[in-house]
Each structure stands twice: as C-alpha cells, then as structure tokens.
Amino acid sequence: MDINNSKNLDMLLGIVGAKLGMKPDELKRQLESGKFDSALKNMSKSDAEKFQQVLSNPKLLEQLISAPQAKALYKKLAGGE
C-alpha cells in the first residue's frame, strides 16, 4: 500500500479514525502535528500505553511493522490478496 497515494491514505485514515471515534481529517491533522491527545483519549488505557510504548521505541516499532500480521493487513488494505 502506497500511503503517499492520497486515495490509500484517505482510506487508511478513515479506517483508523472510525476505530478511534475520530473524523479522518482530525486524525490526519494530529498525525501531521505529532499530537496524539485526542486519539489516545479514545483508546482504552491499555491500548494507549502500548501505543506510547511503541512510539517511544524505534526498534519495537520496526518489529511491529515487520510482523507477518502487519504485512498481511497492509496488503489487505491496499486491495491485494
């Protein structure tokens, strides 16, 4: 999935925004500014802690992105099988 493609990015923001109870454009603004306050408050405490842990640990983030499940999700969201 090429997230530089605006259609794919919009789709991804829509999915994540729905999961977090946020409008896609609001989520995009927060991500671009590096502020995740609204997203974090819409997550469970456990999920918010995990999110913060991943953001603060580049090795953990790389490990997460490289996981087979993440790659399969990425492929599914991109419209591939």
Secondary structure, DSSP 8 states (H G I E B T S, - for coil): --TTSHHHHHHHHHHHHHHHT--HHHHHHHHHHT--HHHHHTS-HHHHHHHHHHHT-HHHHHHHHHSHHHHHHHHHHTT--
